[in-house]
């Protein structure tokens, strides 16, 4: 069965510092990979996704993620954190074989940005 | 373009009571999902519809949860009777097709006392 592990339930960075949120997946076949952001009392918003092709994926708000098959990872980065980036971030996978679009989410990482 | 609508936004009930949530997906989206998000966890899929048919309900506790999407548009999720462990945010999402980007509604926060 597929699973997603997000390392670190809380990450704190200073404004302007690099943001790195870690995600590893477990799957016999590389799945589709996603990062979602959730602001307080709101639904989830897609930041970026990897389906095929270039392994470095650029998303909204200056975020990007790199799919590394050998490491079964899909870490999310942003060169310079902004106060507005403070939110909950979820990594998710979807099984290529079943093709249903069902998402399996990690536990989430809360990003705190300090002034 | 209007997003995914959900109501109510908040609901407080006592255990053993019944509750229903409503979701209206983005117009034209064939696929609709209900997720349960318990505090401190990622969302977990409860049920997926393709038009008015069920694609996946393997994690739906069918002894107490039910869902329908009769006309292939809006959907309702019901819990009866509710248990304390059902306290969570219930998220509805829709996509144009099964593998398309999922757009999430704001969720319904359920508190069971």
Boltz contact constraints between the chains, C-beta under 6 A:
constraints:
  - contact:
      token1: [A, 42]
      token2: [B, 106]
      max_distance: 6.0
  - contact:
      token1: [A, 43]
      token2: [B, 104]
      max_distance: 6.0
  - contact:
      token1: [A, 43]
      token2: [B, 105]
      max_distance: 6.0
  - contact:
      token1: [A, 43]
      token2: [B, 106]
      max_distance: 6.0
  - contact:
      token1: [A, 43]
      token2: [B, 107]
      max_distance: 6.0
  - contact:
      token1: [A, 44]
      token2: [B, 104]
      max_distance: 6.0
  - contact:
      token1: [A, 46]
      token2: [B, 101]
      max_distance: 6.0
  - contact:
      token1: [A, 90]
      token2: [B, 42]
      max_distance: 6.0
  - contact:
      token1: [A, 100]
      token2: [B, 55]
      max_distance: 6.0
  - contact:
      token1: [A, 100]
      token2: [B, 98]
      max_distance: 6.0
  - contact:
      token1: [A, 101]
      token2: [B, 98]
      max_distance: 6.0
  - contact:
      token1: [A, 101]
      token2: [B, 99]
      max_distance: 6.0
  - contact:
      token1: [A, 102]
      token2: [B, 45]
      max_distance: 6.0
  - contact:
      token1: [A, 102]
      token2: [B, 56]
      max_distance: 6.0
  - contact:
      token1: [A, 105]
      token2: [B, 42]
      max_distance: 6.0
  - contact:
      token1: [A, 105]
      token2: [B, 43]
      max_distance: 6.0
  - contact:
      token1: [A, 106]
      token2: [B, 42]
      max_distance: 6.0
  - contact:
      token1: [A, 107]
      token2: [B, 41]
      max_distance: 6.0
  - contact:
      token1: [A, 107]
      token2: [B, 42]
      max_distance: 6.0
  - contact:
      token1: [A, 108]
      token2: [B, 42]
      max_distance: 6.0
